[in-house]
């Protein structure tokens, strides 16, 4: 299963996703894609197996992924202080991959029904969802 973690800005969410996924599933290959070099570097340092940077890398990785983990801003054009281009948002949102998105009010979006949790709790929940998805062989319950 091709698992891709995508992040922007400083890569803090992506770094935590990679760290926790590697801890939970050490043999699962992970591809990190940063919208910028700083985000890519953070995810590589966290243990990603391979990485790429930029709009085209987001488009290519999203088209080939089975599972994408990312902050919710990656499906919103102009999110993350304008770092997410419309092409990136379309690529991630339109990917055939199952997507696990970490909600964040910092992207100017409120996801109704999501309880107020800390970012670390939301990331832990995203990782748990990913682990369950991978262990089920890419199927939902």
Backbone as CSV, one residue per row, in Angstrom:
resi,resn,N_x,N_y,N_z,CA_x,CA_y,CA_z,C_x,C_y,C_z
1,UNK,0.849,-1.177,0.000,0.000,0.000,0.000,0.893,1.238,0.000
2,UNK,0.609,2.161,-0.895,1.394,3.390,-0.983,0.758,4.460,-0.103
3,UNK,1.481,4.805,0.979,1.009,5.787,1.948,1.803,7.068,1.753
4,UNK,1.083,8.181,1.596,1.706,9.479,1.360,1.249,10.450,2.443
5,UNK,2.215,11.125,3.056,1.927,12.185,4.022,2.311,13.495,3.349
6,UNK,1.376,14.442,3.338,1.604,15.737,2.687,1.437,16.836,3.729
7,UNK,2.331,17.812,3.701,2.205,18.940,4.625,2.817,20.189,3.998
8,UNK,2.547,21.323,4.632,3.043,22.619,4.167,3.682,23.349,5.345
9,UNK,3.892,24.629,5.194,4.485,25.505,6.198,5.720,24.849,6.822
10,UNK,5.766,24.653,8.125,6.946,24.081,8.769,6.962,22.570,8.817
11,UNK,5.884,21.941,8.372,5.832,20.488,8.348,5.579,19.843,9.694
12,UNK,5.118,20.587,10.670,4.907,20.058,12.014,3.868,18.954,12.091
13,UNK,2.766,19.115,11.406,1.735,18.075,11.403,2.253,16.847,10.672
14,UNK,2.848,17.047,9.518,3.409,15.932,8.759,4.480,15.190,9.532
15,UNK,5.330,15.929,10.235,6.379,15.317,11.052,5.767,14.391,12.105
16,UNK,4.750,14.881,12.787,4.107,14.064,13.823,3.404,12.849,13.221
17,UNK,2.768,13.033,12.070,2.122,11.901,11.406,3.144,10.833,11.036
18,UNK,4.261,11.257,10.444,5.301,10.307,10.047,5.871,9.598,11.270
19,UNK,6.223,10.356,12.310,6.785,9.752,13.520,5.862,8.693,14.098
20,UNK,4.596,9.030,14.247,3.657,8.114,14.879,3.330,6.921,13.987
21,UNK,3.235,7.146,12.680,2.992,6.023,11.768,4.173,5.061,11.772
22,UNK,5.386,5.594,11.765,6.580,4.747,11.776,6.674,3.950,13.083
23,UNK,6.248,4.558,14.178,6.245,3.863,15.455,5.218,2.731,15.444
24,UNK,4.050,3.002,14.877,2.964,2.010,14.867,3.166,0.923,13.816
25,UNK,3.710,1.301,12.661,3.904,0.365,11.543,5.308,0.559,10.965
26,UNK,6.329,0.078,11.672,7.703,0.371,11.257,8.076,-0.148,9.863
27,UNK,7.420,-1.184,9.386,7.757,-1.740,8.071,6.960,-1.122,6.923
28,UNK,6.034,-0.235,7.236,5.212,0.397,6.198,6.011,1.521,5.538
29,UNK,6.296,1.424,4.249,6.986,2.526,3.565,6.114,3.783,3.557
30,UNK,6.729,4.923,3.796,6.027,6.204,3.800,6.709,7.170,2.849
31,UNK,5.905,7.834,2.044,6.390,8.891,1.176,5.927,10.218,1.755
32,UNK,6.844,11.147,1.909,6.517,12.476,2.407,6.588,13.457,1.253
33,UNK,5.598,14.318,1.171,5.608,15.366,0.151,5.360,16.689,0.847
34,UNK,6.316,17.585,0.705,6.183,18.904,1.288,5.808,19.922,0.231
35,UNK,4.938,20.812,0.606,4.607,21.920,-0.277,5.843,22.810,-0.429
36,UNK,6.695,22.807,0.597,7.945,23.568,0.565,9.062,22.702,1.148
37,UNK,10.289,23.138,0.996,11.450,22.354,1.429,11.503,22.160,2.942
38,UNK,11.050,23.138,3.701,11.053,23.022,5.158,10.139,21.889,5.617
39,UNK,8.953,21.807,5.036,8.018,20.731,5.386,8.591,19.375,4.989
40,UNK,9.180,19.298,3.811,9.780,18.043,3.353,10.889,17.611,4.301
41,UNK,11.752,18.520,4.673,12.874,18.220,5.564,12.384,17.699,6.912
42,UNK,11.361,18.319,7.463,10.826,17.894,8.761,10.315,16.459,8.698
43,UNK,9.643,16.105,7.603,9.094,14.749,7.475,10.192,13.723,7.215
44,UNK,11.227,14.109,6.479,12.369,13.205,6.271,13.070,12.921,7.596
45,UNK,13.293,13.959,8.387,13.938,13.798,9.690,13.100,12.915,10.608
46,UNK,11.775,12.916,10.415,10.876,12.114,11.238,10.882,10.643,10.841
47,UNK,11.493,10.327,9.680,11.605,8.925,9.296,10.941,8.512,8.000
48,UNK,10.475,9.472,7.203,9.892,9.121,5.908,10.930,8.400,5.058
49,UNK,10.490,7.433,4.278,11.395,6.632,3.465,11.866,7.357,2.211
50,UNK,11.028,8.194,1.673,11.391,8.999,0.506,10.572,10.280,0.558
51,UNK,11.039,11.284,-0.175,10.352,12.565,-0.099,10.558,13.364,-1.371
52,UNK,9.648,14.292,-1.588,9.718,15.214,-2.714,9.074,16.524,-2.281
53,UNK,9.309,17.557,-3.076,8.837,18.897,-2.720,8.178,19.581,-3.905
54,UNK,7.114,20.304,-3.633,6.531,21.200,-4.618,5.209,20.749,-5.197
55,UNK,4.651,21.644,-6.020,3.326,21.410,-6.593,3.277,20.146,-7.442
56,UNK,4.250,19.952,-8.314,4.210,18.775,-9.167,4.361,17.497,-8.342
57,UNK,5.189,17.547,-7.316,5.355,16.383,-6.443,4.029,16.042,-5.748
58,UNK,3.290,17.045,-5.305,1.981,16.805,-4.691,1.055,16.150,-5.713
59,UNK,1.033,16.675,-6.922,0.151,16.136,-7.959,0.496,14.688,-8.297
60,UNK,1.769,14.384,-8.480,2.196,13.032,-8.841,1.941,12.059,-7.695
61,UNK,2.333,12.436,-6.485,2.157,11.544,-5.329,0.673,11.273,-5.062
62,UNK,-0.155,12.292,-5.163,-1.589,12.114,-4.918,-2.208,11.190,-5.954
63,UNK,-1.736,11.258,-7.187,-2.323,10.427,-8.244,-1.965,8.958,-8.089
64,UNK,-0.889,8.677,-7.363,-0.384,7.314,-7.241,-0.621,6.704,-5.853
65,UNK,-1.170,7.465,-4.924,-1.311,7.020,-3.532,-2.526,6.113,-3.336
66,UNK,-2.406,5.252,-2.341,-3.548,4.466,-1.862,-4.167,5.116,-0.631
67,UNK,-3.330,5.810,0.139,-3.761,6.476,1.365,-2.986,7.771,1.496
68,UNK,-3.706,8.868,1.740,-3.093,10.182,1.950,-3.464,10.671,3.336
69,UNK,-2.465,11.115,4.078,-2.687,11.779,5.355,-2.178,13.200,5.224
70,UNK,-2.979,14.175,5.661,-2.597,15.577,5.500,-3.485,16.458,6.367
71,UNK,-3.037,17.670,6.638,-3.934,18.643,7.254,-5.069,18.957,6.273
72,UNK,-6.211,19.299,6.786,-7.383,19.564,5.948,-7.123,20.678,4.932
73,UNK,-6.210,21.572,5.240,-5.887,22.666,4.328,-5.379,22.213,2.972
74,UNK,-4.904,20.980,2.866,-4.380,20.493,1.586,-5.476,20.272,0.553
75,UNK,-6.731,20.328,0.943,-7.811,20.231,-0.044,-8.506,21.580,-0.237
76,UNK,-7.872,22.646,0.260,-8.442,23.989,0.171,-7.469,24.922,-0.539
77,UNK,-7.848,25.370,-1.720,-6.991,26.296,-2.460,-6.699,27.537,-1.619
78,UNK,-5.475,27.971,-1.639,-4.995,29.165,-0.955,-4.886,29.015,0.560
79,UNK,-5.064,27.792,1.077,-4.928,27.569,2.511,-3.465,27.637,2.915
80,UNK,-3.239,27.596,4.203,-1.899,27.603,4.795,-1.119,28.823,4.329
81,UNK,-1.728,29.967,4.524,-1.157,31.261,4.159,-0.855,31.363,2.671
82,UNK,-1.645,30.671,1.869,-1.503,30.748,0.419,-0.564,29.723,-0.186
83,UNK,0.022,28.855,0.638,0.964,27.869,0.102,0.287,26.781,-0.735
84,UNK,-0.971,26.490,-0.452,-1.668,25.422,-1.179,-2.289,26.021,-2.439
85,UNK,-1.780,25.609,-3.584,-2.313,26.107,-4.849,-3.604,25.361,-5.193
86,UNK,-4.347,25.922,-6.112,-5.576,25.261,-6.565,-5.257,23.896,-7.159
87,UNK,-4.154,23.787,-7.889,-3.770,22.504,-8.494,-3.474,21.453,-7.423
88,UNK,-2.847,21.865,-6.331,-2.582,20.933,-5.231,-3.883,20.463,-4.593
89,UNK,-4.773,21.408,-4.317,-6.042,21.066,-3.680,-6.858,20.114,-4.553
90,UNK,-6.867,20.357,-5.845,-7.591,19.476,-6.768,-6.938,18.100,-6.812
91,UNK,-5.617,18.068,-6.829,-4.900,16.791,-6.892,-5.180,15.942,-5.664
92,UNK,-5.126,16.539,-4.486,-5.369,15.784,-3.257,-6.849,15.430,-3.150
93,UNK,-7.707,16.407,-3.317,-9.146,16.151,-3.196,-9.673,15.190,-4.236
94,UNK,-9.112,15.217,-5.436,-9.583,14.355,-6.515,-8.877,13.021,-6.609
95,UNK,-7.914,12.803,-5.746,-7.181,11.529,-5.774,-8.099,10.364,-5.441
96,UNK,-7.844,9.217,-6.084,-8.613,8.009,-5.780,-8.257,7.454,-4.407
97,UNK,-7.160,7.944,-3.822,-6.699,7.469,-2.523,-7.721,7.768,-1.433
98,UNK,-7.741,6.896,-0.437,-8.501,7.207,0.775,-7.752,8.328,1.474
99,UNK,-8.456,9.309,1.989,-7.821,10.452,2.618,-8.189,10.534,4.091
100,UNK,-7.184,10.734,4.919,-7.388,10.995,6.341,-6.852,12.395,6.571
101,UNK,-7.755,13.336,6.851,-7.402,14.743,6.971,-7.484,15.183,8.426
102,UNK,-6.468,15.887,8.867,-6.433,16.398,10.229,-7.095,17.776,10.224
103,UNK,-8.224,17.920,10.951,-8.902,19.215,10.972,-8.091,20.260,11.730
104,UNK,-8.220,21.490,11.284,-7.524,22.582,11.953,-8.281,23.872,11.699
105,UNK,-8.637,24.537,12.761,-9.324,25.822,12.626,-8.380,26.875,12.055
106,UNK,-7.063,26.620,12.087,-6.089,27.560,11.549,-6.239,27.714,10.040
107,UNK,-6.901,26.757,9.394,-7.123,26.855,7.949,-8.419,27.591,7.636
108,UNK,-9.055,28.127,8.662,-10.293,28.867,8.457,-11.487,27.968,8.194
109,UNK,-11.413,26.726,8.678,-12.493,25.769,8.463,-12.884,25.150,9.800
110,UNK,-14.161,25.051,10.037,-14.665,24.307,11.182,-15.377,23.085,10.637
111,UNK,-14.969,21.920,11.101,-15.625,20.689,10.680,-16.684,20.374,11.723
112,UNK,-17.933,20.519,11.348,-19.032,20.295,12.267,-19.031,18.853,12.752
113,UNK,-19.276,18.673,14.029,-19.318,17.332,14.596,-17.994,16.866,15.159
114,UNK,-16.928,17.591,14.889,-15.624,17.235,15.432,-15.484,17.928,16.778
115,UNK,-15.253,17.127,17.803,-15.127,17.705,19.137,-13.835,18.496,19.245
116,UNK,-13.821,19.405,20.169,-12.615,20.217,20.374,-11.554,19.342,21.029
117,UNK,-10.497,19.116,20.280,-9.378,18.335,20.769,-8.105,19.094,20.441
118,UNK,-7.053,18.751,21.139,-5.768,19.364,20.833,-5.260,18.811,19.501
119,UNK,-4.322,19.522,18.905,-3.752,19.059,17.645,-3.103,17.694,17.816
120,UNK,-2.422,17.482,18.927,-1.777,16.178,19.142,-2.810,15.060,19.252
121,UNK,-3.958,15.332,19.848,-5.031,14.323,19.927,-5.607,14.039,18.540
122,UNK,-5.769,15.083,17.729,-6.284,14.898,16.380,-5.303,14.108,15.519
123,UNK,-4.017,14.371,15.685,-3.002,13.632,14.933,-2.987,12.169,15.372
124,UNK,-3.068,11.926,16.667,-3.105,10.546,17.164,-4.319,9.805,16.613
125,UNK,-5.460,10.468,16.539,-6.663,9.847,15.984,-6.484,9.558,14.493
126,UNK,-5.848,10.461,13.774,-5.588,10.250,12.342,-4.671,9.055,12.138
127,UNK,-3.632,8.956,12.950,-2.707,7.827,12.843,-3.439,6.519,13.146
128,UNK,-4.265,6.511,14.178,-5.019,5.299,14.503,-5.931,4.897,13.343
129,UNK,-6.573,5.870,12.720,-7.418,5.575,11.554,-6.582,4.983,10.423
130,UNK,-5.395,5.530,10.204,-4.519,5.029,9.148,-4.062,3.604,9.439
131,UNK,-3.664,3.342,10.678,-3.222,1.995,11.064,-4.343,0.990,10.817
132,UNK,-5.548,1.326,11.243,-6.686,0.420,11.044,-6.971,0.212,9.561
133,UNK,-6.899,1.269,8.786,-7.147,1.181,7.347,-6.114,0.273,6.676
134,UNK,-4.856,0.462,7.013,-3.780,-0.346,6.433,-3.916,-1.804,6.862
135,UNK,-4.197,-2.030,8.131,-4.326,-3.405,8.636,-5.519,-4.138,8.025
136,UNK,-6.549,-3.394,7.620,-7.713,-4.011,6.949,-7.465,-4.182,5.449
137,UNK,-6.282,-3.838,4.997,-5.966,-3.986,3.591,-6.598,-2.938,2.706
138,UNK,-6.836,-1.760,3.264,-7.373,-0.667,2.465,-8.878,-0.665,2.323
139,UNK,-9.554,-1.195,3.302,-11.014,-1.173,3.276,-11.542,-0.483,4.516
140,UNK,-12.704,0.078,4.377,-13.366,0.731,5.509,-14.257,-0.303,6.201
141,UNK,-14.504,-0.094,7.505,-15.354,-1.062,8.227,-16.785,-1.055,7.737
